[in-house]
Amino acid sequence: QKVVPQKKDDILIEGGPSGMPYRFAKCCNPATATSHPDRIVGIVTRAGKVNVHAEGCRMVRAASPDRKVVVKWA
């Protein structure tokens, strides 16, 4: 699979189809100014969207490695 960085608003999603929709997870809220983590991780949902989590979130630890994608702050 070819890795193609894609820019959407303030994050870069590497891998997956172009234009893949994403949202910031509510469990760890990585988009808030007070808890803006240095490292974030994307988890592809069954619906084909990417949920963006803080790296230390419990949901990231519980997710299947096959569903994880690299996301970075732009």
C-alpha positions in Angstrom: 0.0 0.0 0.0 1.4 3.4 -1.0 1.5 6.0 1.8 0.2 9.3 0.6 0.2 12.2 3.1 -3.1 14.1 3.0 -3.7 17.5 4.6 -7.0 18.2 6.2 -7.3 21.3 8.3 -4.7 20.9 11.0 -3.6 17.3 10.8 -1.9 15.1 8.2 -3.2 11.6 7.7 -0.7 9.1 6.2 -2.2 6.1 4.4 -5.7 5.3 3.4 -7.7 6.7 0.5 -7.5 10.4 -0.3 -10.0 12.6 1.4 -10.6 10.2 4.3 -12.9 11.9 6.8 -11.7 12.3 10.4 -12.9 13.6 13.8 -11.2 14.2 17.1 -12.1 11.6 19.8 -14.1 12.9 22.8 -12.5 10.4 25.2 -9.1 12.1 25.2 -10.0 15.3 23.2 -6.6 15.8 21.5 -7.8 19.0 19.8 -8.2 21.1 22.9 -5.7 23.9 23.6 -5.0 22.8 27.2 -4.3 19.2 26.4 -2.8 19.5 22.9 -0.6 16.4 22.9 2.6 16.1 20.9 1.7 12.7 19.5 -1.6 11.6 18.1 -2.8 8.4 16.6 -5.6 7.6 14.1 -7.9 4.6 14.4 -9.9 3.7 11.3 -13.5 2.9 12.2 -15.6 0.3 10.6 -17.4 3.1 8.8 -14.1 4.2 7.1 -13.5 7.3 9.1 -10.4 8.1 11.2 -10.8 8.9 14.9 -7.9 10.9 16.2 -6.7 10.1 19.7 -3.9 11.2 22.0 -1.1 8.6 21.9 -1.7 7.6 25.5 -5.4 7.1 25.3 -6.9 3.8 26.5 -8.7 3.5 23.2 -5.4 3.5 21.3 -4.0 0.8 23.5 -7.1 -1.4 23.0 -7.3 -0.9 19.2 -6.2 -3.5 16.7 -2.8 -2.6 15.1 -4.4 -3.1 11.7 -6.8 -0.2 12.3 -4.1 2.3 13.4 -2.8 5.0 10.9 -0.1 7.6 11.4 -1.5 11.1 11.9 0.5 14.3 12.7 -0.2 17.9 13.5 0.3 20.0 10.3 
